Amino acid sequence: MAASTLDSTVAALLAPGKGILAADESLPTIGKRFAALKILSSEENRRAYRELLFTTPGLGEFINGVILFDETIRQRTKDGVSLPELLAKQGIIPGIKVDLGTIALANFPGEKITQGLDGLRERLSGYRELGARFTKWRAVITIGERLPTAACLTANAHALALFAALSQEAGLVPLVEPEVLMDGDHTLARCEEVTAVTLKTVFAALCAHRVVLEAMLLKTGMVLPGKESLPQAGVDLVAAATIRCLRRTVPAAVPGVVFLSGGQSDVAATERLNAICRMGGVPWKFSFSFGRALQDAALKTWLGSPTNVAAAQTELRHRARCNGLAVQGKYGKQAENERSAR
């Protein structure tokens, strides 16, 4: 695949004022979210929910890409249109989660390794035929006493690098996602330390595997104290720590950094994204790749009922608009209090 094709996909995914909707929840994950709201996690309900998301009027004004799950990329709307085709018609680029989830890392209690490298080359070819233009692989890094270990970081970085190399070989832009989890009572400084060593290890592996940095995106978390840490850091401290960490670890050749929400509330994620994007003075373009922080209000409004579709779509469009403004550093209370017309 010509480098120009990858470059054009990267450029489209970094369009100003837009971001990526992560709708790639695995069957167990979306099952838990549905169950919490007493929604039956049937194939039809999952299809209806994803169709609700992807047919939201005006979604393409603020969303330039959607990460799909294996089931979703094969589904069709009630009118028979494939979901990747539906997105493409709105100018939204279809992407695909290609890892197969995390399992315990042998001999390292409390740490995980991501599986899915076996057969990945063939799966990537199939996903491209189904309409995908970018990919995602997630590694999870836990902060704890004497965690993470060097072995965990190295193993996950190696898998991320192999994934990225295979994706580029297939003509697909990789979103490389090493997520440092928010779980725990660690400080902001501890998160910055772990995020820095994680990113250094990942980029060393990417370079060793000859991944073209200009044809990939980094998906990473903001530098945050643990959820159980008190007091929580203010948005300006979070923004400063995040920018400082990225400057010290991410090569300037990488065209963009898209932030994950990682369990933050929807408003908190938007506020922190806005503060980061307002700082400027960095060589990368910033954007977002949020899942729950974009979907939660819509899902809680929908509740599995067709009569709630329009109201749920209004909620999704509102959150997408708020984050589109945050990418430009233009988000504020006025935007949060508005509801865009359907």
Residue pairs with C-beta under 8 A, 6 or more apart in sequence:
1 168
1 169
1 170
1 171
1 172
3 212
3 215
5 171
6 168
6 171
6 172
6 173
6 212
6 215
7 214
7 215
9 93
9 133
9 134
9 173
10 173
10 214
10 215
10 216
10 217
10 255
10 256
11 255
12 64
12 65
12 93
13 20
13 64
13 65
13 93
13 134
13 173
13 217
13 256
13 258
13 287
14 64
14 217
14 255
14 256
14 285
14 287
15 64
16 327
16 328
17 62
17 324
17 325
17 327
17 328
18 61
18 62
18 63
18 64
18 287
18 324
18 327
19 62
19 63
19 64
19 65
19 258
19 287
19 288
19 289
19 290
19 320
19 323
19 324
19 327
20 63
20 64
20 65
20 66
20 67
20 95
20 175
20 258
20 287
20 288
20 289
20 290
21 53
21 59
21 63
21 65
21 66
21 67
21 289
21 290
21 291
21 294
21 295
21 320
22 66
22 67
22 136
22 260
22 289
22 290
22 291
22 294
23 50
23 53
23 54
23 66
23 67
23 68
23 69
23 72
23 291
23 295
24 67
24 68
24 69
24 72
24 96
24 97
24 136
24 291
25 33
25 69
25 291
26 69
26 101
27 41
27 69
27 71
30 41
30 46
31 41
33 299
34 40
34 41
34 45
34 46
34 304
35 41
37 299
37 300
37 303
37 304
38 303
39 45
39 303
39 304
40 304
43 71
45 304
46 71
46 72
46 75
47 72
47 75
47 76
47 77
48 78
48 304
48 306
49 299
49 302
49 304
50 72
50 75
50 83
51 77
51 78
51 83
51 86
52 298
52 302
52 309
52 312
52 313
53 59
53 66
53 295
53 298
53 316
54 66
54 83
54 86
54 87
54 90
54 92
55 77
55 86
55 313
56 313
56 316
56 317
56 320
57 313
57 317
57 342
58 317
58 340
59 90
59 92
59 316
59 317
59 320
60 90
60 91
60 92
61 320
61 321
61 324
62 317
62 320
62 321
62 323
62 324
63 92
63 320
64 91
64 92
64 93
65 92
65 93
65 94
65 95
65 134
65 289
66 87
66 92
66 93
66 94
66 95
67 95
67 96
67 97
67 134
67 136
67 175
67 289
68 83
68 84
68 94
68 95
68 96
68 97
68 132
69 96
69 97
70 96
70 97
72 83
73 83
73 84
73 94
73 96
73 127
73 130
73 131
73 132
74 82
74 130
75 82
75 83
76 82
76 83
77 83
77 86
81 89
82 130
82 131
83 94
84 94
84 130
84 131
84 132
85 131
87 93
87 94
88 94
88 131
93 133
93 134
94 131
94 132
94 133
95 132
95 133
95 134
95 135
95 136
95 175
96 127
96 130
96 132
96 134
96 135
96 136
97 135
97 136
97 137
97 138
98 116
98 120
98 123
98 124
98 127
98 135
98 136
98 137
98 163
98 167
99 114
99 115
99 116
99 136
99 137
99 138
99 163
100 114
100 115
100 116
101 114
101 115
101 116
102 112
102 113
102 114
102 115
102 138
102 139
102 140
103 112
103 113
103 115
104 111
104 112
104 113
105 111
105 112
105 113
105 151
105 152
105 155
108 149
108 151
108 152
110 142
110 144
110 147
111 142
111 147
111 148
111 149
111 152
112 139
112 140
112 142
112 152
113 139
113 152
113 155
113 156
113 159
114 137
114 138
114 139
114 140
114 156
114 159
116 137
116 163
117 159
117 162
117 163
120 162
120 163
120 166
121 166
121 169
121 170
124 135
124 166
124 167
124 169
124 170
124 172
125 170
127 135
127 172
128 170
128 171
128 172
132 172
133 172
133 173
134 167
134 172
134 173
134 174
134 175
134 217
135 163
135 167
135 172
135 173
135 174
135 175
136 174
136 175
136 177
136 219
137 159
137 160
137 163
137 164
137 174
137 175
137 176
137 177
138 177
138 179
138 219
139 156
139 157
139 159
139 160
139 177
139 178
139 179
140 156
140 179
140 181
141 148
141 152
141 153
141 156
141 178
141 179
141 180
141 181
141 194
141 198
142 148
142 181
142 183
142 184
143 180
143 181
143 183
143 184
143 186
143 190
143 191
143 194
143 226
144 184
148 194
148 197
148 198
153 197
153 198
153 201
154 201
154 205
156 178
156 202
157 178
157 198
157 201
157 202
157 204
157 205
157 206
158 205
160 176
160 177
160 178
160 202
160 205
160 206
161 202
161 205
161 206
161 208
161 209
161 211
162 209
163 174
163 176
164 174
164 176
164 206
164 209
164 211
164 216
165 209
165 210
165 211
167 173
167 174
168 174
168 211
168 212
168 215
168 216
173 215
173 216
173 217
174 211
174 216
174 217
175 216
175 217
175 218
175 219
175 258
175 289
176 202
176 206
176 216
176 217
176 218
176 219
177 219
177 220
177 260
178 198
178 199
178 202
178 220
179 220
179 221
179 260
179 262
180 191
180 194
180 195
180 198
180 220
180 221
181 262
182 221
182 224
182 226
182 227
182 262
182 263
182 264
183 226
183 227
184 226
184 227
184 228
184 229
185 226
185 228
185 229
186 194
186 225
186 226
186 229
187 225
187 226
187 229
188 223
188 224
188 225
188 229
188 233
188 237
188 238
188 241
189 241
190 225
191 223
191 224
191 225
191 226
191 241
192 223
192 241
192 244
192 245
195 220
195 221
195 223
195 245
195 249
196 245
196 248
196 249
199 218
199 220
199 245
199 246
199 249
199 250
200 249
203 213
203 249
203 250
203 251
206 213
206 216
207 213
213 251
213 253
213 254
214 253
214 254
214 255
216 254
217 254
217 255
217 256
217 257
217 258
218 250
218 254
218 256
218 257
218 258
218 284
219 257
219 258
219 259
219 260
219 289
220 246
220 257
220 259
220 260
221 259
221 260
221 262
222 238
222 242
222 259
222 262
222 264
222 272
222 273
222 276
223 238
223 241
223 242
223 245
224 233
224 238
224 262
224 264
224 272
225 232
225 233
227 263
233 241
235 271
235 272
235 274
235 275
236 275
238 272
238 275
238 276
239 272
239 275
239 276
239 278
239 279
240 279
242 276
243 276
243 279
243 281
243 282
246 257
246 282
246 284
247 282
250 257
250 284
252 283
252 284
254 284
255 284
255 285
256 284
256 285
256 286
256 287
257 284
257 285
257 286
257 287
258 286
258 287
258 288
258 289
259 273
259 276
259 286
259 287
259 288
259 289
259 290
260 288
260 289
260 290
260 291
261 269
261 288
261 290
261 291
261 292
261 293
261 294
263 292
264 272
264 293
265 293
266 292
266 293
266 294
266 296
266 297
266 319
267 336
269 288
269 290
269 293
269 323
270 293
270 319
270 322
270 323
270 326
270 331
270 336
271 326
271 331
273 286
273 288
273 323
273 326
273 327
273 331
274 325
274 326
274 329
274 330
274 331
274 332
276 286
277 286
277 326
277 327
277 328
277 329
278 329
280 329
286 327
287 327
288 323
288 326
288 327
290 323
293 319
293 323
294 316
294 319
294 320
294 323
295 316
297 315
297 316
297 318
297 319
298 312
298 313
298 315
298 316
298 319
299 312
301 308
301 311
301 312
301 315
302 308
302 309
302 311
302 312
310 342
313 342
314 339
314 340
314 342
317 340
317 342
318 338
318 339
318 340
321 335
321 340
322 331
322 335
322 336
323 331
325 331
325 335
